[in-house]
Amino acid sequence: MKKILVSFFAVLLLGVVVSCSSVPEKNPSLQRQWMLVSFDKFSKEELVKNKAEINLTGIMEKGKIKGGAHMGCNSMFFTSEFKTNGKVKISGVGSTLKTCQNMELENVFIQKFDKMTNYSIEGHFLTLSDGGGNSMKFVAADWD
């Protein structure tokens, strides 16, 4: 009887450990769809017209989020790592290669996005900056 109980509890404990370790990390204030509202020389109207956004709703694994972006034509992808000290590391930025009429926004975004090293969240706004005067300001897409 003792062997059966020990085996039962061992299996139960193993099941709890496995199920807990497979639960993805989540940061609801960060892991959202973000609409770009201020960036470089582009007007807010131009950003809205192009539906400029980053999407951070992917599962966070080992502190990294696989994200996506759209600036009007091509689909973009990247990996981001947001630290609790306000630092961000963006890497692996790439995109599809469609030729579009107005690619200036996409080209400037791709040039500057992985250079962003700092972030802050204030209310429904996410700001990325490089510490050298360049910044990108986003508003949460689910904010009314």
Residue, then its C-alpha position, 0 to 999 in steps of 0.5 A: m500500500k505504501k508503494i502505491l501511495v508513494s508512486f501516486f504522489a510521485v506521479l502527481l508531483l511530476g504532473v504538477v511540475v510539468s504543467c507549471s513549467s509549460v505555462p507561458e510567461k505573460n506580461p499583460s501591460l506589455q504583450r499587446q498590439w501597439m499602434l505607432v502614433s509618433f515616429d521620426k518625421f512621419s505625421k500621425e495621420e500618415l502612421v494611422k493611414n499605413k496602420a503602422e503597428i507592432n504586435l507583442t501578443g506572442i508567447m514569452e519564452k525565456g523572457k523573449i517575445k517573438g513579435g511582428a510589425h506592419m508599416g503599410c505593406n510588408s510583414m515584419f518579424f523580430t525578437s524582443e527582450f524587455k527587462t524590468n529596468g527599462k531596457v529592451k533588446i530587439s534583434g532578428v528584425g526581418s520582413t517579407l520583400k514585396t515592392c510597394q509604392n511608399m516604402e519610406l516608412e518601412n525602410v526608416f522603421i527597419q533602420k531604427f527599430d533594432k537600435m531602440t534600447n530603452y522602453s517605458i509604459e505610461g498608461h496606454f502608451l509604450t515609448l521606445s528610445d535609443g538614448g540618442g534622441n530617436s524615439m517611437k511612441f505607440v498607443a495600445a490598440d485595445w484602448d478606446 
